[in-house]
Amino acid sequence: MQVWAPFYVLPPCPHIVFQDARRYWLYPVNHHPSHPPNQQHALSRSMLTMPSNACPQCQRQPKHPDYRFCSVACGQSAARSAPELKYLYPHHELSVTIATQFMRCWSIGPRPTVLAVYTITWTESSQRSFKQYRDAVEFRGQFKRNGFFPGNEQKRFRSTVRACTLGEGANVSPCYNEACWMCETIRCGFEPHLQRKRSVPSYVSVFPVDSPKAVFLMVFASRNGPGIRLGAGIYTSHSSSKAAQYAENIHDPESRIKAMLVCRVVIGTPFVTCQEDPTIRSPPLGYDCVYGEPGDHSAFREDEYVVYNADAIRAAYLVLYETAPGA
């Protein structure tokens, strides 16, 4: 029996597992593609005895309805070993939610296959600074009063350069390779990326946007990380296929296995624009981010949300996926 992607039912077992379970088994302990099919099938039955709402830390108690972990104790335990990836079983409610959003928001080109979903743990200081920023935005905008999450927080997709095999096999710890911007983001947050963007000469603003010198500076900026259409900020998108355009495996350029971050972003009050402006360094007064709105007369084919404060965004999940052949 076939069910809606990204899941597949392994006959004759009625349980749901990832589509590629018979070829690329992703189990946190004792897994490898060389396992015989009957052993892989046994593993699928074993892992699916886990409750769909199990705490990712202790894997025993049900998680809190509003949080990733079951208790303050488990949250603190995860923070002490943070940052790291916590594997989410395919039937786990968090995994299903993230994988479903990933697939439904893939709007251009053939859909990929989801291989695994991980939740990313944060240190206490990272949690604290994110919450403080979100609370400040909420205080100004009063979003909860209108039925939104505090600070108008939303999940958005983002990809970047990966120079290791994070997320593949048993590799759940971010590396320290300076070229691996994905691991840098997980370890250090988005501040290093933001500083690279801000290293673009500030005098770009004295040139018209379409002038040769401005174009040259935009090319210079692109070499310091994709995304300069709306200035020196941190770019995310509602579209997973848009974010996938920036997924790059420099350790294995031919690999079809790629990783994407799902970020928690404090959107607040967005400034909506249909025009590019690479000179932006912060949103206009009274706004918390810049939203590049797509449309018939817009410079943007797909949406782009840009925040200019590193505390407005945190990497919350990692999706490991395999692109379609020829994609």
C-alpha positions as CSV (number, residue, x, y, z in Angstrom):
1,M,0.0,0.0,0.0
2,Q,1.4,3.4,-1.0
3,V,0.7,6.4,1.1
4,W,1.4,10.1,0.6
5,A,5.0,11.1,0.2
6,P,7.4,11.3,2.0
7,F,6.4,8.0,3.6
8,Y,6.3,4.4,2.3
9,V,4.8,1.2,3.7
10,L,7.1,-1.7,3.7
11,P,5.1,-4.8,2.6
12,P,3.9,-6.9,4.4
13,C,4.6,-4.7,7.4
14,P,1.8,-2.1,8.0
15,H,4.1,0.4,9.6
16,I,5.3,3.6,7.9
17,V,9.0,4.1,7.3
18,F,11.0,6.4,5.1
19,Q,10.8,5.6,1.4
20,D,14.4,4.6,1.1
21,A,14.5,2.4,4.2
22,R,15.5,-0.7,2.2
23,R,18.5,1.1,0.7
24,Y,19.7,3.8,3.1
25,W,18.6,2.8,6.6
26,L,18.8,5.7,9.0
27,Y,18.6,4.4,12.6
28,P,20.6,6.2,15.3
29,V,22.4,3.1,16.5
30,N,23.6,0.0,14.7
31,H,22.5,0.9,11.2
32,H,24.2,0.6,7.8
33,P,23.0,0.1,4.3
34,S,24.8,-3.3,4.3
35,H,22.3,-4.7,6.8
36,P,20.3,-7.5,5.3
37,P,16.7,-6.6,4.4
38,N,15.2,-8.8,7.1
39,Q,17.3,-7.1,9.7
40,Q,16.3,-3.7,8.4
41,H,12.7,-4.7,8.5
42,A,13.1,-5.9,12.1
43,L,14.6,-2.5,13.0
44,S,11.6,-0.8,11.5
45,R,9.3,-2.8,13.8
46,S,11.5,-2.1,16.8
47,M,11.8,1.7,16.3
48,L,8.0,2.0,15.6
49,T,7.3,0.7,19.1
50,M,8.4,4.2,20.3
51,P,5.5,6.5,21.0
52,S,4.9,9.1,18.3
53,N,5.3,11.9,21.0
54,A,8.3,10.5,22.8
55,C,10.7,13.1,24.3
56,P,13.8,13.3,21.9
57,Q,16.1,13.5,24.9
58,C,15.0,10.6,27.3
59,Q,12.9,8.8,24.7
60,R,10.7,7.5,27.5
61,Q,8.2,10.1,28.6
62,P,5.8,11.9,26.2
63,K,7.1,15.3,25.2
64,H,5.3,18.4,26.5
65,P,2.5,19.5,24.1
66,D,4.0,22.9,23.6
67,Y,7.8,22.0,23.8
68,R,10.2,19.6,22.2
69,F,11.1,17.9,25.5
70,C,9.1,16.3,28.3
71,S,10.3,18.3,31.2
72,V,12.7,21.1,32.4
73,A,15.2,18.4,33.4
74,C,15.3,16.9,29.9
75,G,15.6,20.4,28.4
76,Q,18.5,21.2,30.7
77,S,20.2,17.9,29.9
78,A,19.9,18.6,26.2
79,A,21.3,22.1,26.6
80,R,24.3,20.8,28.5
81,S,25.4,18.7,25.5
82,A,24.2,21.2,22.9
83,P,24.6,21.8,20.1
84,E,23.9,18.4,18.6
85,L,21.4,16.6,16.4
86,K,18.7,14.4,17.9
87,Y,17.3,11.8,15.5
88,L,13.5,11.8,15.2
89,Y,11.9,8.5,14.3
90,P,9.9,8.7,11.0
91,H,6.5,8.3,12.8
92,H,7.4,10.9,15.5
93,E,4.9,13.8,15.4
94,L,7.7,16.4,15.1
95,S,9.3,14.4,12.2
96,V,6.0,14.1,10.4
97,T,5.2,17.8,10.8
98,I,8.6,18.9,9.5
99,A,8.7,16.3,6.6
100,T,5.2,17.2,5.6
101,Q,6.0,21.0,5.5
102,F,9.2,20.3,3.6
103,M,7.4,18.3,0.9
104,R,4.3,20.5,0.6
105,C,6.5,23.6,0.3
106,W,8.6,22.2,-2.5
107,S,7.1,24.2,-5.4
108,I,9.6,23.9,-8.2
109,G,11.0,20.8,-9.8
110,P,10.7,17.1,-8.9
111,R,10.2,16.4,-5.2
112,P,13.1,14.9,-3.3
113,T,13.0,12.0,-0.9
114,V,13.3,12.7,2.8
115,L,15.9,10.5,4.4
116,A,15.9,11.7,8.0
117,V,14.7,14.6,10.3
118,Y,16.7,15.8,13.3
119,T,15.9,18.3,16.0
120,I,18.8,20.6,16.9
121,T,19.5,21.3,20.5
122,W,20.4,24.8,21.8
123,T,22.6,25.9,24.6
124,E,21.0,27.8,27.5
125,S,22.5,31.1,26.3
126,S,21.2,30.6,22.8
127,Q,17.7,29.8,24.2
128,R,17.8,32.9,26.4
129,S,18.9,35.4,23.8
130,F,16.3,34.1,21.3
131,K,13.6,34.3,23.9
132,Q,14.6,37.8,25.0
133,Y,14.5,39.1,21.4
134,R,11.2,37.3,20.7
135,D,9.6,38.7,23.9
136,A,10.7,42.3,23.0
137,V,9.2,41.9,19.5
138,E,6.0,40.5,21.1
139,F,5.8,43.4,23.6
140,R,5.9,45.9,20.7
141,G,3.5,44.0,18.3
142,Q,1.1,42.1,20.6
143,F,0.9,39.3,18.1
144,K,-0.6,36.7,20.5
145,R,-3.6,38.9,20.9
146,N,-4.4,38.4,17.2
147,G,-3.9,34.6,17.3
148,F,-0.2,34.4,16.3
149,F,2.7,32.9,18.0
150,P,4.7,35.2,20.3
151,G,6.7,37.6,18.2
152,N,4.9,36.2,15.1
153,E,7.4,33.4,15.2
154,Q,7.3,31.1,12.1
155,K,9.3,28.2,10.7
156,R,11.3,28.9,7.5
157,F,13.7,27.0,5.4
158,R,17.4,27.8,4.8
159,S,20.3,26.0,3.1
160,T,24.0,26.8,3.0
161,V,27.4,25.2,2.4
162,R,28.1,21.8,4.0
163,A,31.6,20.5,4.1
164,C,31.0,17.3,6.0
165,T,28.5,14.4,6.3
166,L,26.5,15.9,9.2
167,G,23.2,14.0,9.4
168,E,24.4,11.0,7.5
169,G,24.9,7.7,9.3
170,A,25.8,8.3,12.9
171,N,27.3,11.7,12.4
172,V,25.2,14.0,14.7
173,S,27.9,16.4,15.9
174,P,28.7,19.6,14.0
175,C,32.3,19.7,12.6
176,Y,34.8,22.5,13.0
177,N,35.8,22.9,9.4
178,E,35.9,26.6,8.7
179,A,34.4,26.0,5.2
180,C,31.3,24.2,6.7
181,W,28.9,27.1,7.2
182,M,26.1,24.7,8.1
183,C,28.0,23.3,11.1
184,E,29.1,26.8,12.0
185,T,25.5,28.0,12.1
186,I,24.5,25.1,14.3
187,R,27.5,25.7,16.7
188,C,27.7,29.5,16.7
189,G,24.3,30.7,15.5
190,F,24.0,33.2,12.6
191,E,26.2,36.0,13.9
192,P,29.3,34.9,11.9
193,H,27.2,34.7,8.8
194,L,25.8,38.2,9.5
195,Q,29.3,39.6,10.0
196,R,30.4,38.2,6.7
197,K,27.5,39.9,5.0
198,R,28.3,43.2,6.7
199,S,31.9,43.0,5.5
200,V,30.6,44.2,2.1
201,P,31.8,47.8,1.8
202,S,29.2,50.2,3.2
203,Y,29.8,52.7,0.4
204,V,27.7,50.6,-1.9
205,S,24.9,52.8,-0.9
206,V,26.3,55.8,-2.7
207,F,25.9,54.1,-6.1
208,P,22.5,53.6,-7.9
209,V,21.4,50.0,-7.5
210,D,21.8,49.3,-11.2
211,S,25.1,51.1,-11.7
212,P,28.2,49.1,-12.7
213,K,30.0,49.7,-9.4
214,A,26.9,48.6,-7.4
215,V,26.7,45.4,-9.6
216,F,30.4,44.8,-8.9
217,L,29.9,45.1,-5.2
218,M,26.9,42.8,-5.4
219,V,29.1,40.2,-7.0
220,F,31.7,40.8,-4.2
221,A,28.9,40.3,-1.7
222,S,27.8,37.1,-3.3
223,R,31.2,35.6,-2.7
224,N,30.7,36.1,1.0
225,G,27.5,34.1,1.0
226,P,24.4,34.0,-1.1
227,G,21.7,36.5,-0.5
228,I,22.3,40.2,-1.1
229,R,19.1,41.2,-2.9
230,L,17.7,42.7,0.3
231,G,21.0,43.7,1.9
232,A,23.2,42.3,4.6
233,G,20.8,40.0,6.4
234,I,19.9,36.4,7.1
235,Y,17.7,35.0,4.4
236,T,15.0,32.3,4.7
237,S,12.0,31.2,2.7
238,H,8.6,29.5,3.0
239,S,9.6,27.5,0.0
240,S,11.8,24.5,0.6
241,S,12.7,24.3,-3.2
242,K,13.8,27.9,-3.0
243,A,16.1,27.2,0.0
244,A,17.4,24.1,-1.8
245,Q,19.0,26.3,-4.5
246,Y,21.7,27.2,-1.9
247,A,22.4,23.7,-0.6
248,E,26.0,22.9,-1.6
249,N,28.1,19.9,-0.7
250,I,31.7,21.0,-1.1
251,H,33.0,17.8,0.3
252,D,31.2,15.8,-2.4
253,P,29.7,18.0,-5.1
254,E,28.2,15.0,-7.0
255,S,26.3,13.7,-4.0
256,R,22.5,13.8,-4.3
257,I,22.2,13.7,-0.5
258,K,21.8,17.2,0.9
259,A,20.8,18.9,4.1
260,M,18.5,21.8,4.9
261,L,17.8,23.7,8.0
262,V,14.3,24.5,9.3
263,C,14.7,27.7,11.3
264,R,12.5,29.3,14.0
265,V,12.3,32.9,12.8
266,V,10.9,35.9,14.7
267,I,9.1,37.6,11.8
268,G,7.4,40.3,13.9
269,T,6.0,43.0,11.6
270,P,7.5,42.6,8.1
271,F,8.2,45.4,5.7
272,V,6.8,44.2,2.4
273,T,8.6,45.0,-0.8
274,C,8.7,43.9,-4.4
275,Q,11.9,45.6,-5.2
276,E,15.5,44.6,-4.6
277,D,17.7,46.8,-2.5
278,P,21.2,45.5,-1.6
279,T,21.9,48.5,0.5
280,I,19.6,47.5,3.4
281,R,21.3,46.9,6.7
282,S,18.2,46.9,8.9
283,P,14.4,47.0,8.5
284,P,12.7,50.4,8.3
285,L,11.7,52.0,11.6
286,G,8.7,50.2,13.1
287,Y,9.4,46.9,11.3
288,D,11.2,43.7,12.4
289,C,12.2,42.1,9.0
290,V,12.0,42.6,5.3
291,Y,9.7,40.4,3.2
292,G,10.4,40.1,-0.5
293,E,6.9,39.4,-1.8
294,P,6.6,37.4,-5.1
295,G,4.1,38.4,-7.8
296,D,3.6,39.3,-11.4
297,H,5.3,42.7,-11.1
298,S,7.8,41.7,-8.4
299,A,11.5,41.1,-8.6
300,F,11.0,38.0,-6.5
301,R,9.9,34.7,-8.0
302,E,9.5,33.2,-4.6
303,D,9.2,34.7,-1.1
304,E,12.2,35.7,0.9
305,Y,12.2,36.7,4.6
306,V,15.3,38.6,5.8
307,V,16.1,39.4,9.4
308,Y,19.0,41.6,10.4
309,N,19.5,40.5,14.0
310,A,21.2,37.1,14.7
311,D,18.9,36.7,17.8
312,A,15.8,36.7,15.5
313,I,16.6,33.2,14.1
314,R,17.7,29.8,15.3
315,A,18.3,26.5,13.4
316,A,15.7,24.2,14.9
317,Y,15.6,21.1,12.7
318,L,17.8,19.5,10.0
319,V,16.2,17.7,7.1
320,L,18.4,15.2,5.2
321,Y,17.1,14.5,1.8
322,E,18.0,13.0,-1.6
323,T,17.3,14.9,-4.8
324,A,15.6,13.3,-7.7
325,P,17.9,11.9,-10.4
326,G,18.9,14.6,-12.8
327,A,17.5,17.4,-10.6
